[in-house]
Amino acid sequence: MSFLIPLSDLDYGAEEAAAVRRVLEGKWLSMGPETGAFEQEFAAAVGVPHACAVSNGTAALHLAFLALGIGPGDEVIQPAVNFVASANMTKAVGATPIFGEIVGLDEPTLDPAGIERLMTPHTKAVVVMHYGGYFCRMTEIREICRKHHLALVEDACHAVGAKCSLTSGSAAAGALGDIGCFSFFSNKNLVTGEGGMVTTRRDDLNDRIRNLRSHGMSTLTWDRHRGHAATYDVLAHGYNYRIDDLHSALGREQLKKLERNNRRRRELTALYWQNLASLESLGWTLPFRKLSTSEFPLSTFSSSACHLLPVVAPDADARWRCAEALKSAGIQTSLHYPFIPGFTAFACKESRGGLDKSIVFCQRIITLPLFPTMTEAQVQAVCEALIAAAHSRQPSASITPSAL
Ligand SMILES: *Cc1c(COP(=O)(O)O)cnc(C)c1O
């Protein structure tokens, strides 16, 4: 079905069409000069020396774990509230995901306070995911990783363009750990269709990531094409995780629009929060809203990528009822995400318990439409429909604000 107001929409125009035409006319479609330029421009935007473009965000995570030497017997601490890619890629390298708890329903990112309890002598790395484009508590998490010599991987797929202030100055998502991973899938803030990026400050990790991206080969087709190399060696058992120049050309145009579009997302988010504030007295939670009203440990509202607009219903029943009501009104919603340890393939066996808040969040979360070309009138329409649905079949007397 097509929706009156979709969950997300592209900001594509003549610039993207011209970029694709430029590549077609140049007749070099696979990884080449557009990709090199995209990588340089992306690295500059994140503020790191290295960015390596790849076929998608999942490939980025896989290469991150491989480059860090994570393998069989190792454990990787990561949030249970996440897309499944990080957990799947942990399994792909033969390691075990250990799921950590979120801070709360209003801050559904990995709680630093629970990380040390999950550690064993097998723990090799921590993965953070900046849910919705809002930073995890990175000062504390970086300190824990430093203290215990753990690698830190940012799943920054929601957070392209997000910036936070540290005592050492401001830094972008993807520059705060050993490796940052990005996705440019069609619903993300920077869209190429399929596509991804790996960022790092470390030369050794960058060398390994680049090598594993293309079969472990010592030279690229593009270099041989230009006569820079005649043959190649295979240095490691690699993959084909290359992006191509059509996607990279799209990425370069989208990167130019990123700051403007993220600013627009922040404006629309502020409008949503203003309109939906009354739902809090009905037991609803507006995650991250406190960022706009009070002191926050690390990130500031002005720095978020505002990728998602999550709202947490008072109970699972209200979640389904309101999602259905919005659907009938032509408004698309989604759930970010189902609880990973609840999936058949994960089946709770890796869980060390203490995930009550994550479970509740996953049962009650709804994500509302948010995209840079959205109008204020569309935000109003979504808010009116949600408020009406939240008030229908009104058992408000029995709802006490959650202690979570
Ligand atoms: C989109 C996404 C991924 C996976 O990216 P793909 O490009 O679809 O492979 C991983 N983690 C998070 C948090 C995501 O949102």
The ligand as an SDF file (V2000), in Angstrom:
LIG
                    3D

 15 15  0  0  0  0  0  0  0  0999 V2000
   20.9800    0.0290    8.4460 C   0  0  0  0  0  0  0  0  0  0  0  0
   21.7230   -0.4640    9.6290 C   0  0  0  0  0  0  0  0  0  0  0  0
   22.7020   -1.4710    9.5260 C   0  0  0  0  0  0  0  0  0  0  0  0
   22.9660   -2.2560    8.2850 C   0  0  0  0  0  0  0  0  0  0  0  0
   23.2690   -1.5330    7.1530 O   0  0  0  0  0  0  0  0  0  0  0  0
   23.0070   -2.1840    5.6990 P   0  0  0  0  0  0  0  0  0  0  0  0
   23.5990   -1.1510    4.7970 O   0  0  0  0  0  0  0  0  0  0  0  0
   21.5570   -2.3630    5.5220 O   0  0  0  0  0  0  0  0  0  0  0  0
   23.7740   -3.4640    5.6370 O   0  0  0  0  0  0  0  0  0  0  0  0
   23.4010   -1.8150   10.6780 C   0  0  0  0  0  0  0  0  0  0  0  0
   23.1490   -1.2230   11.8620 N   0  0  0  0  0  0  0  0  0  0  0  0
   22.2090   -0.2700   11.9990 C   0  0  0  0  0  0  0  0  0  0  0  0
   21.9900    0.3600   13.3290 C   0  0  0  0  0  0  0  0  0  0  0  0
   21.4570    0.1190   10.8940 C   0  0  0  0  0  0  0  0  0  0  0  0
   20.4960    1.0450   11.0540 O   0  0  0  0  0  0  0  0  0  0  0  0
  1  2  1  0
  2  3  1  0
  2 14  2  0
  3  4  1  0
  3 10  2  0
  4  5  1  0
  5  6  1  0
  6  7  2  0
  6  8  1  0
  6  9  1  0
 10 11  1  0
 11 12  2  0
 12 13  1  0
 12 14  1  0
 14 15  1  0
M  END
$$$$
